[in-house]
């Protein structure tokens, strides 16, 4: 499937909506918790079992992005969005069959494995194209699209809850809800497939060789051999681990923190807190990534990691004595969580160029797969052990929060170690460019 080239006069501002149609759809993954209680009740599952489709989906997101990144670069955004549409929607249809027949392994396979491939390919599908359309504001451009992934739950969560209320929360009602999701998202994602375009002069998604004015250009295979790539891998993994540690356990966490106070948190208030976190996650993706265009990528990650560690410290020391402080700190951490996702493609572009930035981004997202397991494991395992030891309230989280602070410090140090990529990793410019003394390759820090 050849990439569609924009006709003369095509507005680049039509590309972000195309990306949003995909990211708002696959962002449904953050609303999986809506289906957990009905599945546990209808199929007799434990909390760990009902979380398995989501966990597998995040793991497959990272793996499919890593292994499919080069294919996305080679075949273009329309191909990638089509693959994402087919896999994500088919995953829901398989899950629907699994719920209808009460075969939970089909739900895990459909939503987690097949749908997870759609998550990964869909997540990276617009990145390279957006950076090419917005070379002047790459952070803002990728932030707009990736904002959709963070905000997808704001749509999917109440929509899913309403369907379960209307269809019923038994296995047949869950099956019908999955079916409607699969068909609806297929239609919505088709809008992105039809609308996306690549810039004129970029008829091939990957140019045979970079032009003389393209600056530093590094291939995906070379990028993974550089210390810069692995420093950024650590940066992203630590930032995501810290954010998802709160996000995955948000409702019970705020309930536990204030259970022994004069102002306990109700179930509805805890749900409202989760919605606030989703909004902060979404706002951070566009707000902080746009800020990175002004102050630089390394500086914005200093904010994410350094200030994030301070926020965790404040929660651990004073969070149970002040509800506003707890909520504000958590919102800041989640805004950094979202901002980190949205800023990293522009950071990669600064270091490695645009040549195969989509493929490099895909490989980097294995950090997300790792963090998606690591963050919930740290918070849940330690909370369970503390509960067994007779502790309760905020004491359940003291140790895990100290670990998160340590991880953010590790990420901060890794960010400080990022330097321009050594010239031996650069793709040589065309020979005629080498003879032109007036053209000097730029190197971004």
N, C-alpha and C positions, 0 to 999 in steps of 0.2 A: 504494500500500500504506500504509494509515493506521497510525501508530505504536500499538502495544499499550499501554494505560494500566494501571498497576499497580492491582490490586483492593485494597480495604481490608485492612490487615494484612500487605501484601506487604513482605518484608524487603529493604532496599536492598543487603544483602550477597549477594544472588543475582545482582546485576548485574555485579560484577567477574568471577565465573566465566564469564558469558556473553561478556564481552569477552576473557577469557583464551583461550577456545576458538578465537576467531578469530586472536588474536595469536600463540598457540603454533603455529598452523598456518602462517601466512604467515611466521613467523620461520624457516621452513625455508630461506629465501633465504641465511642466513648459513652454511648447510651445503653450498652449491653446490660448494665446492672438492672435495668427495668425488667428484663426477662428472667433474671436470676430467681426471685421468689416464686413466680408461677411455675418455672421449670422444676424447682425443688419440690414444690407441692404436688405437681401433676405426675412427675416421674420418680419421686422418692429419692432425690439427689441430695448430697451434702453440699455445703457452701463451696468446698474445694472443687467438687465435680462440676458444679454449675459455672464455675469461673474458667473451666478448661477451654471452651470455644474462644473466649476473649484472649486468653494467654497464648493459645496456639496461633490465633490470628495475628497478634503482635510479633511473634517469632517469625511467622511466614512473611510478614510485612518486611522485616529486615532482610531475610534471606532472599526473597524474590526481588527486592530492590537491588541487592548486591549482585545477584547472578543475572538479573535482567537489565541492569543499567546500560550495558553496552548495546543490547538489542534496542533499547529505547532510543539511544543516540543514533543508531544506524538506521532505524526504520521511521523515526519521527514521532511527533506528538499524537497525530490522529491514530496511528497504529496502536500506540501505547494506551490511549484512552479507550479504544475499542476493546483491547484485551482486558483492561480493567473493568469495563462495563460487563463483558461476558462473564468473567470470573466472579465478580462481586454479586451480580444478580443471580447467577447460577448457584452460588453458594447459599443464598437465601432459599432458592427453590428446593435444593437438596435438604436443607434444614427443615423446610416445611414438610417434606415427605417424612423426614425422621420424626418430627413431632406428631404427625398424623398417625404413624405406625408405632409410635412410642419406642423407636429405636434411637437411643441417645447417641450412639456412635455415628449415626448419619448426621446429626446436628453438629457434632464436633468436626466431622470430616467436611461437611458442607460449609458451615460458617467459618470454622477455624482454618482448615487447609485450603479449600478452593477459594473461599472468600478472602482469606489472608493474602493469597497471590494477587487478587484484585486490589487489595489495599496497597501492597508494595508498588506494583506497576502504576497504579493510579496516583499514588503519592508523588512519585518522581516524574510522571509524564509531562507536566508543563514547565518544569524548572528551567531546563536549558533554553527553551523557547522564550520564556519570559525574560531571562537575562539578556538574550539577543535583542529583544524588542525594547528593553529598558536599560541600555548600557550606562546611562547617566544616573539611574536610581535602582540598582539591582536589589537592594535591601527592601525597598518599598514594594517592588513588583512581586518578589517571591513572598513577601509578607501578606499581600492581598490574597494570594491563592491559598497559602498555607493557613491563613486565618480561617478559611472555610473548614479545614479539618478540625480545628479547635471548636468552631461554632456549630458543627454538624449536630452535636448532641442537644443543643438548645432547640433544634427543630425536632429531632428524632425522639427525644425523651418524652415530651408531652404527647406527641403523635402516637408513639408506641403505647403509652399508658392508656390513651383514649381508645385505641383499637382493642386492647386487652379488656377494657371495661365493656366495650360494645360486643365483642365476639365471645367473651368469656376467657377465664384464665386456665381452663382445662387444656388438655393436649390438642383438641380440635381447634380451640380458639387461638392457641399459640401458633398452630400450623397455618391458620388463615392469616394471622398477622404477618408471619414470615412471607407468605405468598404475596400479600399486598406490598410489602417492602420490596421484594425482588422485582416485581413488575413496575412499580412506581419509580424506583431508582434507575431502572433500565431506560425509561422514557426521559427522565431528567438528565442523565449522563449523556444521552444521545445529543442533547443540545450542545454540549461541549465538543463532542466528536464532529458535529457539522460546522461549528463556528470557528474552531481553531485554525490558525494560519501561521506559516513561518515567514520571516521577512524576505522581501525580494533580494536576490543576490545570494540567498542561502538555500538554494533549491535542494541541496543534499543536506540531511541533518548533520552529517559530519563531513567537513571539507577534507579533501585529500591531503592538504597541508595548510598550515596557518599562513595568512598573508603577512606582508612585511610590517603592517601597522598594528598587528594584533597583540603585540607585547609578549609577555611570558606565556608560553603554551606548554602544557605537560599532558601526556596521554594518561589514561586511567591506569594502565599497567605500570607505568613509571611512578605515578603518584603514590601508589600503595607501597612503594619502596622507599619513600621519603620519611624522615622523622616528623615533618610537618603534618602529614596525614595522620600519623598515630598520636601525635599530640592533640590534634583536633578530635580524634576518636575518643580519647580520654576526656577531653573537655565536654563533648556532647554526652557521653555516658554518665559522667558525674552530675551534670546539670539535670538530665532527664531522671536519673535515679532519685535525686532530691525532690523533684516536683511530683513524680508519680507516687512517691512514698506517701504524700498527703492526699493526692487525688483519688487513689484507689480505696482509701479507707476514710474518706472525708466525713461522712455522716456519723459512723460510730465514734470517730476520733473526737469530734466536737461534743458529742453526747457524753463521752467518758470524761473529758476535761472538766466539765462543769456539773457532773453528776452529784458531787458532794458539796456543791455550793448552794446558796439560797436562790440562785437563778438557773435551774437546770434547763437544758435545751430539749424542746419537744421534737417529736418525729417530723412534723411539718416544718419547723424551723431548721432542722438539720437538712431537710431536702432543699430548703431555700438557700442554705449555705453551699450546697453542692452546685446549685444553679449559678450562684455568685462566682464560684471558682471557675466554672465553664466560661462565664463572661470575661473574667480576668485572663484566662488562658487565650481566649479569642482576641481580646484587645491588645494583649502583649505581643501577639504575632504581627500585627500591623504597626502598633505604636513603637515598640522597641526596635523592630527591624528598620523602620523609617529613620529612627534616631541614629542607627548605625551608619547610615549614609552621610550623616553630618559629623559624627565624632569618631568614626572608624570602627572596624570590626573587633580589633583587640580590646579597645577601650570599653565597648559595650559588653563584652564577655567578662571584663573585670568587674563591671557592675553586677551582671547576673550572678557570678560566683562569689564575689566578695560581699556584696550587700545581702545576697541570699544566705550566706553563712551567718551574718548578723541577725537576719530575721529568724532563723532557726534558734539562735542563741536566746533571743528575746522571748520566743514562745516557750522554750524549755525552762527559762528562769521565772518568767512573769505571766505566761499565757493563761494559767488557771485562775489568776487574780483579776484579770481584765478581759472581758469578752470582746470589746472593741479592738484591743491590742492583738488578741489571737486572730480575729478575723482579718484585720488589716495586714498583719504579717503573712498569713496564709495566702491572701490575695496577691501580695507582692511576689511571693515565691512562685505562684502559679502563672503570673504574668511573665516572670523570667523563664519559666518552663516553656511557655508558648513562644516567647521571643527567641529562645535558643534555637528552636526548630526553624523559625522563619529566617534567622540571620545566617545560619550555617551555609546555605547555598552561596550567598554573596561572599562569605569568608573564603570558601573554596574557589570562587571565581577570582578573588584578589590574589590568591596564592598560585593557582594552577591554570588560570585563563579559562576561556569559554570552550576550548577545543572539545573536551569530553567531560564537561562539568557535570552533566546528568549521570554519567556512568560512575564518576568519582563520588557523587552524592549518594548514589545507590549503595556503593560499597561502605560508605561511612555509616549508613543507617543500620548496619549490624550492631552499632553501639546502642541503638534504640532497643533492639531485640534483647540485648544483654541487660539493659536497664529495666526493661519491662518485666523481667524475672527478678532482678536483684532488688529493686525498690520495694515492691510488695512483700518479698520474702523477708527482708530486714525488719520492716515494720510489723508484719503479722506474726512472724516467728517469735520475735522478742516480746511482743505484747502477750502472746499465749504463754510464754515461759514466766513472765512477770505475774500473770494472773494465777498460774499454778502455784507461784510462791506466795500468794496471798495479797499481792498489791492490787490497787485499783485506782481509778481516776487518772490524773495526769502522770502518775508514777509508771503507768504502763508504757509510756513513750519516752521517758527520759534517756534511756540508753540508746534507743534508735535515733533520736534527734542528735545526740552527740556524735554518733557515727555519720549521720548526714553532714554535720558541720565538717568533720574530717574529710569526707569525700569531696565536698565543695572546695576545701583548701587544696586538695590534690589537683582538682580541675583548674584552680587558679594558677598553681605553679605550672601546669602543663601549658596553659595559655601564654604564660610569660616566656616559655621556651620556644614559642613559634617564631621563626625567622623566615626571610625570603628563601625560596627554593633555590638550591644550588644550580648553577648553569648547566652542569652535566646532565641534569634531568630534562632540560628544555628540548623541545622539538626544534631542529634547525630551521631558520627562516629560509625562503627561497634564495637561490644563488644570486639572482639579480638584486635582491634586497641587501645582500651582504656587500655588494659593490657600491651601494648608495650610502655615502657617508652621512647624508642628511637624515637618514632614518635610523633611529636608535630604539632598540626594544626597551619597553618600560617594564619595570619590576615592581609589583605591588607588595607592600608589607602586610 
